[in-house]
Structures are given as structure tokens and as C-alpha cells.
Amino acid sequence: MYNFKTLFPILVVILIFKTCPSVNSSQNYQEPIKAIINRLDSQRSSPTVQQNAAKSLLHRLLPSHSSSFIFNIISKDVCGGESCFWIENYNKSSRHGPQIVIKGTTAVEIASGLHWYLKYLCGAHISWEKTGGVQMASIPDPGSLPLVKDGGLVFKRPVPWNYYQNVVTSSYSFVWWDWKRWEKEIDWMALQGINLPLAFTGQEAIWQKVFVDFNVSKEDLNDFFSGPAFLAWARMGNLHGWGGPLPQNWLDHQLALQKQILSRMLELGMTPVLPSFSGNVPAALRKIYPLSNITRLGNWNTVSGDPRWCCTFLLDPSDPLFVQLGEAFIKKQIKEYGDVTDIYNCDTFNENSPPTDDPTYISSLGAAVYEAMAKGDKHAVWLMQGWLFYSDSKFWKPPQMEALLHSVPKGKMVVLDLFADVKPVWETSSQFYDTPYIWCMLHNFGGNIEMYGVLDSISSGPVDARISENSTMVGVGMCMEGIEHNPVVYELMSEMAYRNEKVELVEWIKTYSHRRYGKATHQLETAWEILYHTIYNCTDGVADHNKDYIVEFPDWDPVKNTKLDGIRDYQKHSLSILHRSMRHSLLESGPSLPLPHLWYPTEEVVKALRLFIDAGKDLVGSSTFRYDLVDLSRQALSKLANDAYLKAVTGFQHKDLKALVIYSQKFIELIKDIDEVLASDENFLLGTWLDSAKRLASNPKEMRQYEWNARTQITMWFDTTETNQSKLHDYANKFWSGLLEDYYLPRASTYFDHLRKSLQDNEIFRIDVWRKDWISYSNKWQSDTKIYPVKGRGDALSIATRMYQKYFS
């Protein structure tokens, strides 16, 4: 068995103590926030319940060591009034008894302490199953666990909250989860120190009960609720009815599931964040309350403004009915779940600007939104995503921001600085005008699969924000749109909940590689140092939404649009580095061909891939290594495919048929080869996504509906016409085996066939003809029921080696 202690007998302990804040240190938070935290603390589950929850988590994670640890809940007074965990040796010696005592102010702190101990003293690694899972082989047998230094290890939270989720994560990642998968996720949350998670599951069932009380029938809600995969955007008032209607079975199942989720969160001492009313209402409410101020919003990314799912209805917060509905919703949740929280999310202005920028009006709207919460729960705190202050900064200028943020009583609003890892708003907003905020990492858009990160920003940003002058920071958070990718990024971000100083990343990355694979391997140490300085060191400020041409194929006419801005530069530097800031938009725009995001020298990443392959023979059977090898191979090959695409379309524009044929064939061949690489690891399969959707169905009709939802979200996403693709096509693109072979490959083949034929026949390429062919194919694929594999096939190392030799040697 690998003994991690022999590698780092002193280094890790020094690292821990260096970053461990003193138990006597203190942080001054605003008095209203302290009062909120004290109230939430008083409502937590009993110490016995929390200790038992932590023990159960240990048994699920590491059953062989269930008797090796003792868990105790302690008072915050032990840690100077702050949340903390404390790791000590068990005084009584017994070969088969407990060796380590972990104390914490909540079960989450205990779980965090357990995770810290397993990582830094046992060399273990814990990530999502879909990113390789756990590496526990380095943990010594029971009775042989490493001891901590005299006095133990004490870690206090520098800020009280560690927030988790984006309002769309529920659709991009969680939508098809059952309780078994949710239980694993809540365990993961606790181990990462997350104590303030969003809890959005099942809210449609609550809304059904509320609207029925307001004389809206269940049938009237059929065109209000969307299908399962699009609920996040129906909740925000972006669309209605798309992919629906929701079966009653779904509503009932999700409500029951939410009760299980909340129960476990509470047992572990978490504070769930529940939804509240944002003003989004069904059309039927206009007829029932004809005097109410209900307006129809504008088009949100539909192709033709189809009223079946376009242009939702918004009840003005100034209308008395707004407060009545908001109060009823909060009270209905309390009736169903109990008094489980005081913190509620509301994003009524997210991508829906108020009708006027008059600060007085904006203030009145904010006050009404809060009043609706407070009437349902007098202790309510409004948690708001701050994305609007970045995405719609032309509207939200200082007077408008301040009006909204100061529209509620002091301390009753907390803002999520959603994109602080790249575009922090706290720096330019006088710390949100003295409003408490949480420093968040957004990181991922659409649940795309792309190796990407800003580790330097993550390791320093929260610390810089917390110690800045007049700081109002009260937490850190992870607000990605989709999860289960880039485990190195999420491990570091989770640690920042307990880090009091900036992380020395060169050493941290080295120990990360040891933990992830269970041993020190020189090639992988070097490879990860390369990855840290390239893939995981993006500094160009561009929001990384994967636009690799395989997965987001340009809807672009090379005849009408002769601009090839940047193509020569991209080709020249595709094996070097491309610095550009021209693509801050997440959607295609303008006549120029959209260029994929490239922020690192690709030849360096190819070197890292070579090192991974060289190390592979010593890591046979490691699921964490296999995942990283497949992901890195995919990353390198997809950038090569971008270059092939650009050369193909350049050949077409120069009427060079030979170049078009050669490079389009190379592009097609790369799609097939990447699909083979992905197929070797079950974590990169389309089949698992579709299978999880179908397993939630109660009958064949639901199965067809759920599968259509699952297929549509990751492809066209939203509506089309006969010759116009969805404006959001490929937004949630995925590098999944099966999707490449049956969806992306036919699309590229059809496109290049049309280009080739136009040159051969000396006819003008007609993009509308290609679109018609492609959209027809896509519609059929979205409605198809072909069964895809759910188990990997082939040897990942041998396949990756073969692809490396074919393309890079």
C-alpha cells in the first residue's frame, strides 16, 4: 500500500499550520448579519442529530474506518465565536478503536475536518464520480492512521458562509437526479464545507398549490411550467411551456425528493436557500384578476416570437397582488417543509430590466419584493444573484444599483458577486454600497465540458476582497451553471472557505496530483505544473463558453460573409498562443466567423498529454487518472479540429476544392477519433444522461417526453423554424461519446458536402438549404429513442496513445 506520509512527513503539516488562522482571531461583521447567523444557529438540528449525520456520512464514504473517528459538536465559543473544526488525536490507545477526534461547530464543519484530514494527512482525494470519483488507496488501514501534532489542527472560517449553486444548475446538472444521486451530492457539499446551498427542487409543486388557492386551475398551468430540462428558465420568466406540460407524477416526485434533500441538509447543519416570488405568473391570472398590473415581457431568444413559449407574464411588484402571492408562496413552503430557513433567493430583474431607470421606482420595486418575503417570514433575508450588475451594466449604473440594494432594511439583503473570479463587481461598486456580499466563482457556462480555470484568481481573490478596506464580504461561493468537470478548480475553491491566506499554488498543485492518483509520479507532477500555467491560468477576462467548432458549429455563411477576421492569426498561433479580447459575448454576433476561445499555447498542453501517456503504465485501474487522460486528450484534439475547420472554410473561400476536401475530411476524422477516446470512459457518455432521464419516468409517455427534453437541451436547446436554428443552439454543448458520432458528425458532414458540391458544380452555396436539411435532421434526432451505451468500452490509455501518435508525434 502506498504510504503518503513517507512523501510528505513535514511539508503538508507545515502547509496546514501556515494557512490556519489563530483560534483567537476575530472578524467584525455587520451587526444585522451577526443577528441573522445567531438566529440560524439557534434553529439547527441538535448536536446528537448532527453527530449521527456526520457518522453516517463517514460510513458511506469510508466504511472500513467507521470506528477510527470520533465526532463531536462544539460551541462557537471554543473558536472565538466563529465556525470551525478541530482535529485531535484520541487519547486512549487501541489498535482497533478510534484514533482521531474531529470536533466542529456543525456537522458540516466535522465533515470538512474529516476531508481535510484525509487529504493532507492521508493523501486521499474526493471528487465527483463523473470526474473520476475517489482515491482512497493511500489511506492507511484502521489502527495505523497518521497522528496530528500536539494541540491538533484548528481551522476557523474567515467568513461565515460557503454558498453553492447557480439558479440554472438545477437544469443543467441536477434535473434527472434521484435521491441516491442527491445523497452523494449532499455528502460532497458537506465535505467541501458548503453550509449555504440553494434548494430549488420541487418548487413547481408548491406553486401549483398556491395558484390553485388563487383560482388558477391545474390545467391553466400546463402552458406555464416548462418541461423538466428547462425549468430554470421558466422560473426566471424567460420562457413558458417549452418541453412541457409537467406531469403530475413529476410534481409529486420532486416535492417528495425536496423533502428528503432538505431533511439531510438540516441534519448536517446546513442552511438551505429556498426560492421566493419574482413576479412570474401564468397567463390565466390576467383573466382572474383583470385589474392587476400584469404585463407581457419581450422576446427571450426565440426565433419567431412564438407565443406558445415566448414572452412571459410579469406581475408588477407594485401591485398588491404581488405581495399576496409572495406571502402565500413563502407560507406554503413553511407548511410543507417546516421553518427550515430565513434566506430566500429572488432574481426578478435577471435579464429582465425594469421598465424605467428611475431610482425611486426601482427602490419601490425592491421594497415590494422584500415585503412579499417578509410577510411570509418576518425574519426573511433576500439573497440575490448579482449577475445583472455585470451582464446589464448599461442599465444598472450606480444610482440604479444603490436604489435596489438599499430598498430593503439594512442586513436583509445579501448579494452574490456571481462572476468575481473574472469580473468582480465589488471592486467598482463601493462594496455593493455597503451591502453584504458573497465572493463567487462562476467558472462554467451551460455545463460545457472544457478544461479551463483561473486558479491564481481563486487563490487570491477571496482573500483580497475580505481584507480590502471597508469590506462587506460575508462568504465565498461556487455558482457554476453546470458541475462535474475540472475537479482541480472546485477543490481549490472549496478550500478558500477555510483559507485565511493566499495559497502557494505551485506546491499545492504538486500535492494535488499526488492525492488525485495516490502516488507521486514525476511525469504527472511536471504535467500538472504545465496545466497550471496554461489551461488553468486564463487571464484574458473572456467568459469561457466552449465554442470549439465540433460542439458549437457556426451557423455562418462563408459566401455572404467574406470577413475572416483573426483566422490567419488563429491558424498561425493554434500551436502557439492567441491573446484576444474580441469575444466577450456568449452568443454568436456580427458577420465575422466566431473564433473559439484560446488562451494558452497548445503545444505546451500537448507536452502535458505526452507526460500523462508516459505515466499511464503505472496507473492502470485508476479512475481519476483515466478521467484526466481522456479529458486532456479531448482538449488537445478539439483544438486541432478548430484549426482543420478554419483551413477547410478558407479553402472554400479561395475556391480551393482540394484544401476544402482535405481539411473537412480531417475535421470529420477528428470527430470520430475524439468519440472513440470519450467512449473509453463512462463519464463521457451520452447514454448516462439519457438513461437517467428515462429512469425518472413513470410511464412510456413520460419517458418519451423526458428523453426529448434531455436530447433537446444539449443540442438545439430552444425553438427553431424550418430554416432558422435556435438562437441558443449548442449553448449546453457536451463532448459526449454518442453525441459526437450521431449528432455533431452528421452536421459537419452535411455542411461540408454542401460546400464541396457548390465548388464542384460552380454554384452558390445556399446556407438556407443546409439549414433546412440540418434542422430537419436535428428535429428527428431530438425525437429519436435510440439507446446509447452507459458503460465505457476500450482501453483509454492505448486509445489515447494511438491518437497521440497519429496527430502529435
Residue, then its C-alpha position, 0 to 999 in steps of 0.5 A: m500500500y502506498n504510504f503518503k506520509t513517507l512523501f510528505p512527513i513535514l511539508v503538508v503539516i507545515l502547509i496546514f499550520k501556515t494557512c490556519p488562522s489563530v483560534n483567537s482571531s476575530q472578524n467584525y461583521q455587520e451587526p444585522i448579519k451577526a443577528i441573522i447567523n445567531r438566529l440560524d444557529s439557534q434553529r439547527s438540528s441538535p448536536t446528537v442529530q448532527q453527530n449521527a449525520a456526520k457518522s453516517l456520512l463517514h460510513r458511506l464514504l469510508p466504511s472500513h474506518s467507521s470506528s477510527f473517528i470520533f465526532n463531536i459538536i462544539s460551541k462557537d465559543v471554543c473558536g472565538g465565536e466563529s465556525c470551525f473544526w478541530i482535529e485531535n488525536y484520541n487519547k486512549s490507545s487501541r489498535h482497533g478503536p478510534q484514533i482521531v477526534i474531529k470536533g466542529t461547530t456543525a456537522v458540516e464543519i466535522a465533515s470538512g475536518l474529516h476531508w481535510y484530514l484525509k487529504y493532507l494527512c492521508g493523501a486521499h482525494i474526493s471528487w465527483e464520480k463523473t470526474g473520476g470519483v475517489q482515491m482512497a488507496s493511500i489511506p492507511d488501514p484502521g489502527s495505523l492512521p497518521l497522528v496530528k501534532d500536539g494541540g491538533l489542527v484548528f481551522k476557523r472560517p474567515v467568513p461565515w458562509n460557503y454558498y453553492q449553486n447557480v439558479v440554472t444548475s438545477s437544469y443543467s446538472f441536477v434535473w434527472w437526479d434521484w435521491k441516491r444521486w442527491e445523497k452523494e451530492i449532499d455528502w460532497m457539499a458537506l465535505q467541501g464545507i458548503n453550509l449555504p446551498l440553494a434548494f430549488t427542487g420541487q418548487e413547481a409543486i408548491w406553486q401549483k398549490v398556491f395558484v390553485d388557492f388563487n383560482v388558477s386551475k391545474e390545467d391553466l398551468n400546463d402552458f406555464f411550467s416548462g418541461p423538466a430540462f428547462l425549468a430554470w428558465a421558466r422560473m426566471g420568466n424567460l420562457h413558458g411551456w417549452g418541453g412541457p406540460l409537467p406531469q403530475n407524477w413529476l410534481d409529486h416526485q420532486l416535492a417528495l425528493q425536496k423533502q428528503i434533500l432538505s431533511r439531510m441538509l438540516e441534519l448536517g447543519m446546513t442552511p438551505v436557500l429556498p426560492s421566493f416570488s419574482g413576479n412570474v405568473p401564468a397567463a390565466l391570472r390576467k383573466i382572474y384578476p383583470l385589474s392587476n398590473i400584469t404585463r407581457l415581457g419581450n422576446w427571450n431568444t426565440v426565433s419567431g416570437d412564438p407565443r406558445w413559449c415566448c414572452t412571459f407574464l410579469l406581475d408588477p411588484s407594485d401591485p398588491l397582488f404581488v405581495q399576496l402571492g409572495e406571502a402565500f408562496i413563502k407560507k406554503q413552503i413553511k407548511e410543507y417543509g417546516d421553518v427550515t430557513d430565513i434566506y430566500n433567493c429572488d432574481t426578478f430583474n435577471e435579464n429582465s430590466p425594469p421598465t424605467d431607470d428611475p431610482t425611486y421606482i426601482s427602490s419601490l420595486g425592491a421594497a415590494v419584493y422584500e415585503a412579499m418575503a417578509k410577510g411570509d417570514k418576518h425574519a426573511v433575508w433576500l439573497m440575490q444573484g448579482w449577475l445583472f450588475y455585470s451582464d446589464s451594466k448599461f442599465w444598472k449604473p450606480p444610482q440604479m444599483e444603490a436604489l435596489l440594494h438599499s430598498v430593503p432594511k439594512g442586513k436583509m439583503v445579501v448579494l452574490d458577486l456571481f462572476a468575481d473570479v473574472k469580473p468582480v463587481w465589488e471592486t467598482s461598486s463601493q462594496f455593493y454600497d455597503t451591502p453584504y456580499i458573497w465572493c463567487m466563482l462562476h467558472n462554467f457556462g451551460g455545463n460545457i465540458e472544457m478544461y479551463g480555470v483561473l486558479d491564481s484568481i481563486s487563490s487570491g481573490p477571496v482573500d483580497a476582497r475580505i481584507s480590502e478596506n471597508s469590506t462587506m464580504v460575508g462568504v465565498g461561493m461556487c455558482m457554476e451553471g453546470i458541475e462535474h468537470n475540472p475537479v482541480v478548480y472546485e477543490l481549490m475553491s472549496e478550500m478558500a472557505y477555510r483559507n485565511e491566506k493566499v495559497e502557494l499554488v505551485e506546491w499545492i498543485k504538486t500535492y494535488s496530483h499526488r492525492r488525485y492518483g495516490k502516488a507521486t509520479h514525476q511525469l504527472e507532477t511536471a504535467w500538472e505544473i504545465l496545466y497550471h500555467t496554461i489551461y488553468n491560468c486564463t487571464d484574458g477576462v473572456a467568459d469561457h463558453n466552449k465554442d470549439y467548432i465540433v460542439e458549437f458549429p457556426d451557423w455562418d455563411p462563408v459566401k455572404n460573409t467574406k470577413l475572416d477576421g483573426i483566422r490567419d492569426y488563429q491558424k498561425h498561433s493554434l500551436s502557439i498562443l492567441h491573446r484576444s479580447m474580441r469575444h466577450s459575448l456568449l452568443e454568436s454576433g456580427p458577420s465575422l466567423p466566431l473564433p473559439h476561445l484560446w488562451y494558452p499555447t497548445e503545444e505546451v498542453v500537448k507536452a502535458l498529454r505526452l507526460f500523462i501517456d508516459a505515466g499511464k503504465d503505472l496507473v492502470g485501474s485508476s479512475t481519476f487518472r483515466y478521467d484526466l487522460v481522456d479529458l486532456s486528450r479531448q482538449a488537445l484534439s478539439k483544438l486541432a479540429n478548430d484549426a482543420y475547420l478554419k483551413a477547410v472554410t478558407g479553402f472554400q473561400h479561395k475556391d480551393l476544392k482540394a484544401l476544402v476536401i482535405y481539411s473537412q475530411k480531417f475535421i470529420e476524422l477528428i470527430k470520430d477519433i475524439d468519440e472513440v477516446l470519450a467512449s473509453d470512459e463512462n463519464f463521457l457518455l451520452g447514454t448516462w444522461l439519457d438513461s437517467a432521464k428515462r429512469l425518472a419516468s413513470n410511464p412510456k409517455e413520460m419517458r418519451q417526453y423526458e428523453w426529448n427534453a434531455r436530447t433537446q437541451i444539449t443540442m438545439w436547446f430552444d425553438t427553431t423554424e424550418t430554416n432558422q436554428s435556435k438562437l441558443h443552439d449548442y449553448a449546453n454543448k457536451f463532448w459526449s461519446g454518442l453525441l459526437e458520432d450521431y449528432y455533431l458528425p452528421r452536421a459537419s458532414t452535411y455542411f461540408d458536402h454542401l460546400r464541396k458540391s457548390l465548388q464542384d458544380n460552380e454554384i452558390f452555396r445556399i446556407d438556407v438549404w443546409r439549414k433546412d436539411w440540418i434542422s430537419y435532421s436535428n428535429k428527428w434526432q431530438s425525437d429519436t429513442k435510440i439507446y446509447p451505451v452507459k458503460g465505457r468500452g476500450d482501453a483509454l490509455s492505448i486509445a489515447t496513445r494511438m491518437y497521440q501518435k497519429y496527430f502529435s508525434 
